[in-house]
Amino acid sequence: MAETSGIKPQPGPQEVFLASPADLAIYGGAAGGGKSFALLLEATRHINNPKFGAVIFRRNSTDILKEGALWDESQPLYGAVGGVPREGKLDWSFPSGAAISFSHLEHENTVYAWQGSQIPLIAFDELTHFTKKQFWYMFSRNRSTCGIRPYVRASCNPDPDSFVAGLVAWYIDPETGYALPERSGVIRYFVRQGEDIIWADHPQELLDRYTDLTRHDVKSFTFVASSVFDNQILLDKDPGYLGNLKAQDVVNKERLLRGNWKIRPAAGLLFNRSNFPLVDAAPAEARRVRSWDLAATTTEEGVDPDWTVGLRLSRDAHGTFYVEHVERFRGDPNTVESKIMNIAANDGRGVHIHLPQDPGQAGKSQAKYLINKLAGYNVTAERETGDKVTRASPASAQAGAGNIRVVRGAWNEAFFTELESFPSPNTHDDQVDGLSGAFNALIGPNAQPNIRSL
């Protein structure tokens, strides 16, 4: 590795990862372990070779330029070894002629832009964000004529539904989902035939089993597990980051803090009624929003159709949230519109109204129509992004920390039952969507700044 003015890997997993001779090495399995920095540092290993080139990929180009992300983090490191940046090109050139660039594979077929490329070092930051097709296609671009054996490096956080879970399965306890410390950094060997990966502890096992293979067909692999506790520099500079990980919902805390590769969202994990203290009333002085999850289906049109839900949530000056009221009903479009108007009048003009906007022209037209009908009220319509679990995660984390209270009411039991059943197939999640929408409206960019009294 090039001399980097005293910059070196931290002892422990980061050092093990950077010392690995494997053809393919994956690092991480939890947040905060210094994964991105390890990839950046790895790319400096051969910058004195004039023909060397490395490409570090993120799935989206915006992730490269985010505050404190790869491009920002590369500045002091590559600048210290004589690198010259070109932000417009997202690359660095070095005095020898070597180059390190950053790029994306935003779409499935973006890989074909790399046809004919020869990349001695390919690195994937957050490998679980890429598809299996993208990864294996780029693996075919990992070749070298600069005298350096081509190799691939990657970082990731746990995702049991990613193709990466299959790659690292031998390194993970199948019962607990946690990395097995004694296997971290151990090198294994594989060949890929079609969609199948055949593993062995020694390359000769594969050569004996498949006589048409040569030694060059067999690739070496390792997974090095790490967590925030292995990154002392981060803990010293930002001791509050550990608290941020502990504040996640159950699923994300297990994945990001403890490196659990098996946990998935399941009923009762995201929400539990015991985490919602009951109160007789919310404070009068608070910011309030009524978020709607709209359905226009009557009971005659289905066995068990969705509900229209309007959930009112408030947040006081101390940051505590209160689920004040849930309106839940079924009806045709005229009934839905009438109810929304009547409830807006009962809530008063101090309550922000948040409406979902479905994609497409029909969704825009419906949102515009309702906003016009609610003239005089503070109304916003926003498109929902991400899946339902992702949208519910911020509220789940706050509930787990005891920061969401529920005002007593006849609607409580139906509310808690639905939350505890989420996410489960064939169960309603309209009230969950209402809570997610209200919570994200209170903390998002359109949150109303002033505390108002009812």
C-alpha positions as CSV (number, residue, x, y, z in Angstrom):
1,M,0.0,0.0,0.0
2,A,1.3,3.5,-0.8
3,E,2.7,5.7,1.9
4,T,-0.2,7.8,3.1
5,S,1.4,10.2,5.6
6,G,0.7,8.1,8.6
7,I,-2.8,7.1,7.5
8,K,-3.2,3.4,8.1
9,P,-5.9,0.8,8.8
10,Q,-7.2,0.4,12.3
11,P,-6.1,-2.8,14.2
12,G,-8.6,-5.5,14.0
13,P,-11.1,-6.3,11.2
14,Q,-10.1,-3.4,9.0
15,E,-6.5,-4.4,9.1
16,V,-7.4,-8.1,8.4
17,F,-9.6,-7.0,5.4
18,L,-6.8,-4.9,3.9
19,A,-4.3,-7.7,4.3
20,S,-6.4,-10.4,2.7
21,P,-5.0,-11.9,-0.5
22,A,-8.4,-13.2,-1.6
23,D,-9.7,-12.6,-5.1
24,L,-13.0,-11.4,-3.6
25,A,-13.2,-10.0,-0.1
26,I,-16.3,-8.5,1.5
27,Y,-16.1,-6.3,4.6
28,G,-18.6,-5.2,7.1
29,G,-21.9,-6.7,8.1
30,A,-22.8,-3.8,10.4
31,A,-22.8,0.0,10.4
32,G,-19.9,2.1,11.5
33,G,-17.0,-0.3,11.0
34,G,-15.0,1.9,8.7
35,K,-16.1,0.1,5.5
36,S,-16.0,3.0,3.0
37,F,-12.6,4.2,4.3
38,A,-11.2,0.7,3.9
39,L,-12.2,0.6,0.3
40,L,-10.7,4.0,-0.3
41,L,-7.5,3.0,1.4
42,E,-7.3,-0.3,-0.5
43,A,-7.4,1.7,-3.8
44,T,-4.1,3.4,-2.9
45,R,-2.2,0.1,-2.8
46,H,-0.9,0.3,-6.4
47,I,-1.0,4.0,-7.2
48,N,2.7,3.9,-8.1
49,N,2.0,1.7,-11.0
50,P,1.4,3.9,-14.0
51,K,-1.0,1.4,-15.6
52,F,-3.1,0.8,-12.5
53,G,-6.7,1.8,-12.4
54,A,-9.5,1.2,-9.8
55,V,-13.2,2.0,-9.9
56,I,-15.3,2.3,-6.7
57,F,-19.0,1.9,-7.4
58,R,-22.1,3.1,-5.6
59,R,-25.5,2.1,-6.8
60,N,-26.5,5.8,-7.3
61,S,-24.3,8.7,-8.3
62,T,-25.9,10.9,-5.7
63,D,-24.6,8.6,-3.0
64,I,-21.0,9.4,-4.1
65,L,-21.4,13.1,-3.6
66,K,-23.5,13.2,-0.4
67,E,-22.1,15.1,2.5
68,G,-19.3,13.1,4.1
69,A,-19.7,10.2,1.6
70,L,-17.0,8.7,-0.7
71,W,-16.0,11.9,-2.6
72,D,-15.6,13.9,0.6
73,E,-13.8,11.2,2.4
74,S,-11.4,10.7,-0.4
75,Q,-10.1,14.3,-0.3
76,P,-7.7,14.1,2.6
77,L,-6.6,10.6,1.8
78,Y,-5.8,10.9,-1.9
79,G,-4.6,14.4,-1.6
80,A,-2.0,13.2,0.9
81,V,-0.4,10.9,-1.7
82,G,-0.3,13.4,-4.5
83,G,-3.7,12.8,-6.1
84,V,-5.3,15.5,-8.3
85,P,-9.1,15.4,-8.2
86,R,-11.6,16.2,-11.0
87,E,-15.0,16.6,-9.4
88,G,-16.7,16.9,-12.7
89,K,-15.4,13.5,-13.7
90,L,-15.4,12.0,-10.1
91,D,-11.8,10.7,-10.5
92,W,-8.3,11.1,-9.2
93,S,-5.1,11.0,-11.1
94,F,-1.7,10.3,-9.5
95,P,1.9,11.3,-10.4
96,S,2.7,7.9,-11.8
97,G,-0.3,8.0,-14.1
98,A,-2.5,5.6,-12.0
99,A,-6.1,6.6,-11.6
100,I,-9.0,6.0,-9.2
101,S,-12.5,6.8,-10.2
102,F,-16.0,6.7,-8.7
103,S,-19.0,5.6,-10.7
104,H,-22.5,4.2,-10.4
105,L,-24.7,1.4,-11.7
106,E,-28.0,3.0,-11.2
107,H,-30.0,0.9,-13.6
108,E,-29.8,-2.8,-14.2
109,N,-28.3,-2.4,-17.7
110,T,-25.8,0.3,-16.8
111,V,-23.2,-2.4,-16.6
112,Y,-23.1,-2.7,-20.4
113,A,-21.5,0.8,-20.5
114,W,-18.4,-1.1,-19.2
115,Q,-18.2,-3.5,-22.0
116,G,-14.5,-3.9,-23.1
117,S,-13.2,-2.4,-19.9
118,Q,-10.2,-3.8,-18.0
119,I,-10.3,-2.8,-14.3
120,P,-7.6,-4.2,-12.0
121,L,-9.5,-3.3,-8.8
122,I,-13.3,-3.1,-8.7
123,A,-14.8,-2.0,-5.4
124,F,-18.5,-2.0,-4.4
125,D,-19.6,0.3,-1.6
126,E,-22.7,-1.2,0.0
127,L,-22.8,-4.3,-2.2
128,T,-26.3,-5.3,-1.1
129,H,-27.7,-2.3,-3.0
130,F,-26.5,-3.9,-6.3
131,T,-28.2,-6.7,-8.1
132,K,-26.7,-10.1,-8.6
133,K,-26.6,-9.5,-12.3
134,Q,-24.7,-6.3,-11.9
135,F,-22.2,-7.8,-9.6
136,W,-21.3,-10.9,-11.7
137,Y,-21.2,-8.9,-14.9
138,M,-18.7,-6.5,-13.5
139,F,-16.8,-9.4,-12.1
140,S,-16.1,-10.2,-15.8
141,R,-14.6,-6.7,-16.2
142,N,-12.1,-7.4,-13.4
143,R,-9.0,-8.1,-15.5
144,S,-5.5,-6.6,-15.6
145,T,-2.6,-6.1,-18.0
146,C,-0.6,-3.9,-15.6
147,G,1.2,-6.7,-13.8
148,I,-1.2,-6.7,-10.8
149,R,-3.5,-9.6,-10.2
150,P,-7.1,-8.4,-10.6
151,Y,-9.2,-8.4,-7.5
152,V,-12.6,-7.3,-6.1
153,R,-13.4,-5.7,-2.8
154,A,-16.8,-4.8,-1.3
155,S,-18.5,-3.5,1.8
156,C,-22.0,-4.1,3.0
157,N,-24.6,-4.1,5.8
158,P,-26.7,-7.1,6.4
159,D,-29.6,-7.9,4.1
160,P,-31.1,-11.4,4.3
161,D,-32.8,-10.9,1.0
162,S,-29.8,-9.9,-1.0
163,F,-27.7,-12.3,-3.1
164,V,-24.8,-11.3,-0.8
165,A,-26.4,-13.3,2.1
166,G,-25.7,-16.4,0.1
167,L,-22.1,-15.4,-0.5
168,V,-21.4,-14.9,3.2
169,A,-23.6,-17.7,4.6
170,W,-20.7,-19.9,5.7
171,Y,-19.5,-17.1,7.9
172,I,-22.8,-16.5,9.7
173,D,-24.4,-18.6,12.5
174,P,-27.6,-20.0,10.9
175,E,-29.4,-19.9,14.2
176,T,-28.6,-16.4,15.5
177,G,-27.8,-14.6,12.2
178,Y,-24.6,-13.1,13.8
179,A,-21.1,-13.5,12.3
180,L,-19.0,-16.4,13.6
181,P,-15.8,-14.7,14.9
182,E,-13.6,-17.7,14.3
183,R,-14.5,-17.7,10.6
184,S,-14.1,-14.0,9.9
185,G,-11.3,-13.6,7.4
186,V,-10.9,-17.3,6.6
187,I,-10.3,-17.9,2.9
188,R,-12.6,-20.3,1.0
189,Y,-12.6,-21.2,-2.7
190,F,-15.4,-21.3,-5.3
191,V,-16.3,-21.7,-8.9
192,R,-19.5,-20.4,-10.4
193,Q,-21.3,-22.6,-12.9
194,G,-24.4,-21.0,-14.3
195,E,-26.3,-19.7,-11.3
196,D,-24.7,-22.1,-8.9
197,I,-21.7,-21.4,-6.7
198,I,-19.7,-24.5,-5.6
199,W,-17.6,-24.0,-2.5
200,A,-14.6,-25.8,-1.1
201,D,-12.1,-25.3,1.7
202,H,-9.2,-25.9,-0.7
203,P,-8.8,-25.2,-4.4
204,Q,-7.7,-28.8,-5.1
205,E,-11.1,-30.1,-4.0
206,L,-12.7,-28.2,-6.9
207,L,-10.0,-29.3,-9.3
208,D,-10.4,-32.9,-8.3
209,R,-14.2,-32.7,-8.6
210,Y,-14.3,-30.9,-12.0
211,T,-11.5,-32.1,-14.2
212,D,-12.1,-29.5,-16.9
213,L,-11.1,-26.7,-14.5
214,T,-7.7,-25.0,-14.2
215,R,-6.3,-23.3,-11.1
216,H,-7.1,-20.0,-12.7
217,D,-10.8,-20.9,-12.8
218,V,-10.9,-21.2,-9.0
219,K,-11.5,-18.0,-7.1
220,S,-10.7,-17.3,-3.5
221,F,-13.1,-15.5,-1.2
222,T,-13.4,-14.2,2.3
223,F,-15.8,-12.2,4.5
224,V,-14.4,-10.0,7.3
225,A,-17.1,-9.0,9.9
226,S,-16.9,-5.7,11.6
227,S,-19.1,-3.3,13.7
228,V,-19.0,0.2,15.1
229,F,-17.1,-1.2,18.1
230,D,-14.1,-1.9,15.8
231,N,-13.9,1.7,14.7
232,Q,-12.4,3.5,17.7
233,I,-11.6,6.6,15.6
234,L,-15.3,7.1,14.9
235,L,-16.3,6.4,18.5
236,D,-13.8,9.0,19.7
237,K,-14.7,11.6,17.2
238,D,-18.5,11.1,17.3
239,P,-19.5,9.3,20.5
240,G,-23.1,10.0,19.8
241,Y,-23.1,7.8,16.7
242,L,-23.5,4.7,18.9
243,G,-26.6,6.2,20.4
244,N,-28.0,6.8,16.9
245,L,-27.7,3.1,16.1
246,K,-29.3,2.1,19.4
247,A,-32.2,4.4,18.6
248,Q,-33.2,2.4,15.5
249,D,-36.2,0.2,15.3
250,V,-35.7,-3.4,16.3
251,V,-34.9,-4.7,12.9
252,N,-32.5,-2.0,11.9
253,K,-30.8,-2.1,15.3
254,E,-30.2,-5.8,14.9
255,R,-28.8,-5.3,11.4
256,L,-26.8,-2.1,11.8
257,L,-25.6,-2.4,15.4
258,R,-25.3,-6.2,15.9
259,G,-24.8,-7.4,12.3
260,N,-27.8,-9.8,12.2
261,W,-28.1,-11.4,8.7
262,K,-31.3,-13.4,9.6
263,I,-33.7,-10.9,11.0
264,R,-36.6,-9.7,8.9
265,P,-39.5,-7.4,9.8
266,A,-42.2,-9.6,11.4
267,A,-45.4,-9.0,13.3
268,G,-44.7,-7.6,16.8
269,L,-41.1,-6.6,16.0
270,L,-41.7,-3.1,14.7
271,F,-44.6,-2.1,17.1
272,N,-45.6,-3.4,20.5
273,R,-48.4,-1.8,22.5
274,S,-46.3,-1.9,25.6
275,N,-44.1,0.8,24.0
276,F,-47.0,3.3,23.8
277,P,-47.8,4.9,27.1
278,L,-51.5,5.8,27.4
279,V,-52.4,9.4,28.5
280,D,-55.7,11.2,29.0
281,A,-54.8,14.1,26.8
282,A,-52.1,15.6,24.6
283,P,-50.6,19.0,25.5
284,A,-52.5,22.0,24.1
285,E,-49.4,23.6,22.8
286,A,-48.0,21.4,20.0
287,R,-47.5,21.0,16.3
288,R,-50.2,18.9,14.8
289,V,-50.9,17.0,11.6
290,R,-53.8,14.9,10.4
291,S,-52.4,12.4,7.9
292,W,-54.8,10.5,5.6
293,D,-54.5,7.1,4.0
294,L,-57.2,7.1,1.5
295,A,-59.5,4.2,0.3
296,A,-62.7,4.6,-1.7
297,T,-64.0,1.0,-1.3
298,T,-67.4,0.1,0.2
299,T,-67.9,-3.2,2.0
300,E,-70.1,-4.4,-0.9
301,E,-67.1,-4.3,-3.3
302,G,-64.9,-6.7,-1.4
303,V,-64.8,-9.3,1.3
304,D,-62.6,-7.2,3.5
305,P,-61.7,-3.9,1.7
306,D,-59.2,-1.3,2.9
307,W,-60.2,1.5,5.3
308,T,-59.8,5.2,4.9
309,V,-57.8,6.4,7.9
310,G,-57.1,9.8,9.2
311,L,-54.6,9.8,12.1
312,R,-53.9,13.0,14.1
313,L,-50.4,13.2,15.6
314,S,-48.8,16.0,17.6
315,R,-45.4,16.8,18.8
316,D,-44.7,19.0,21.8
317,A,-41.8,21.3,22.6
318,H,-39.9,18.5,24.2
319,G,-40.0,16.3,21.1
320,T,-42.6,13.8,22.5
321,F,-45.2,12.6,20.0
322,Y,-48.9,12.0,20.8
323,V,-51.3,9.9,18.7
324,E,-54.4,12.0,19.5
325,H,-57.1,10.4,17.4
326,V,-57.7,7.9,14.6
327,E,-60.7,8.2,12.3
328,R,-61.3,4.9,10.5
329,F,-64.2,4.2,8.1
330,R,-65.2,2.7,4.8
331,G,-67.2,4.5,2.1
332,D,-67.5,5.6,-1.5
333,P,-65.5,8.6,-2.8
334,N,-68.3,11.0,-1.9
335,T,-68.3,9.7,1.7
336,V,-64.5,9.9,1.9
337,E,-64.5,13.5,0.7
338,S,-67.4,14.5,3.1
339,K,-65.6,12.9,6.1
340,I,-62.3,14.6,5.3
341,M,-64.1,18.0,5.1
342,N,-66.0,17.5,8.3
343,I,-62.9,16.3,10.3
344,A,-60.9,19.2,9.0
345,A,-63.5,21.6,10.3
346,N,-63.5,19.8,13.7
347,D,-59.7,19.8,13.9
348,G,-59.4,23.5,13.1
349,R,-57.1,25.4,10.9
350,G,-54.1,24.9,13.2
351,V,-53.9,21.3,12.2
352,H,-51.8,20.6,9.1
353,I,-53.5,18.2,6.7
354,H,-51.2,15.7,5.0
355,L,-52.5,13.8,1.9
356,P,-50.9,11.0,0.0
357,Q,-50.4,11.5,-3.7
358,D,-50.5,8.3,-5.8
359,P,-48.2,8.2,-8.8
360,G,-49.6,9.1,-12.2
361,Q,-52.0,11.7,-13.5
362,A,-55.0,10.3,-11.6
363,G,-53.1,10.7,-8.3
364,K,-52.1,14.3,-9.1
365,S,-55.7,15.1,-10.1
366,Q,-57.1,13.7,-6.9
367,A,-54.6,15.5,-4.7
368,K,-55.3,18.8,-6.5
369,Y,-59.0,18.3,-6.2
370,L,-58.8,17.7,-2.4
371,I,-56.5,20.6,-1.9
372,N,-58.9,22.9,-3.7
373,K,-61.8,21.6,-1.6
374,L,-59.7,22.3,1.6
375,A,-59.0,25.9,0.6
376,G,-58.1,27.9,3.7
377,Y,-56.5,24.9,5.5
378,N,-52.8,24.1,5.6
379,V,-52.6,21.2,3.2
380,T,-49.8,19.3,1.5
381,A,-49.8,16.3,-0.8
382,E,-46.7,14.1,-1.1
383,R,-45.8,11.0,-3.0
384,E,-44.9,8.1,-0.8
385,T,-41.4,6.7,-1.4
386,G,-40.0,3.4,-0.2
387,D,-41.9,0.3,1.0
388,K,-44.3,0.3,3.9
389,V,-41.7,-1.1,6.4
390,T,-39.2,1.6,5.4
391,R,-41.8,4.3,5.9
392,A,-42.8,2.9,9.3
393,S,-39.3,2.5,10.6
394,P,-38.8,6.1,11.9
395,A,-42.0,5.9,13.9
396,S,-41.1,2.4,15.1
397,A,-37.7,3.6,16.4
398,Q,-39.4,6.4,18.4
399,A,-42.0,4.1,19.8
400,G,-39.3,1.7,20.9
401,A,-37.6,4.6,22.7
402,G,-40.9,5.4,24.5
403,N,-41.3,8.7,22.7
404,I,-44.8,8.2,21.3
405,R,-47.8,8.4,23.6
406,V,-51.4,7.5,22.8
407,V,-54.5,9.4,24.0
408,R,-57.1,7.0,25.4
409,G,-60.0,6.4,23.1
410,A,-62.4,3.8,21.8
411,W,-60.2,3.4,18.7
412,N,-57.2,2.3,20.8
413,E,-57.7,-1.5,20.6
414,A,-58.1,-1.6,16.8
415,F,-55.0,0.7,16.5
416,F,-52.8,-1.4,18.7
417,T,-54.0,-4.7,17.1
418,E,-53.1,-3.5,13.6
419,L,-49.7,-2.1,14.6
420,E,-48.7,-5.4,16.4
421,S,-49.8,-7.4,13.3
422,F,-47.6,-5.3,11.0
423,P,-46.1,-6.5,8.6
424,S,-48.2,-9.6,8.0
425,P,-49.8,-10.8,4.8
426,N,-53.6,-10.5,4.5
427,T,-53.9,-8.0,7.3
428,H,-54.8,-4.3,7.1
429,D,-52.1,-1.7,7.5
430,D,-54.1,1.5,6.9
431,Q,-53.5,2.8,10.4
432,V,-49.8,2.0,10.1
433,D,-49.7,4.0,6.9
434,G,-51.6,6.8,8.7
435,L,-49.0,6.8,11.5
436,S,-46.1,6.7,9.1
437,G,-47.5,9.6,7.1
438,A,-48.2,11.7,10.1
439,F,-44.8,11.1,11.7
440,N,-42.8,11.8,8.6
441,A,-44.9,14.9,7.9
442,L,-44.0,16.2,11.4
443,I,-40.3,15.6,11.0
444,G,-39.9,16.0,7.2
445,P,-39.0,19.0,5.1
446,N,-42.6,20.2,5.0
447,A,-43.0,20.1,8.8
448,Q,-44.7,23.2,10.2
449,P,-42.3,25.2,12.3
450,N,-44.7,26.8,14.7
451,I,-46.3,25.3,17.8
452,R,-49.9,26.0,18.0
453,S,-52.6,25.7,20.6
454,L,-55.9,23.9,19.9
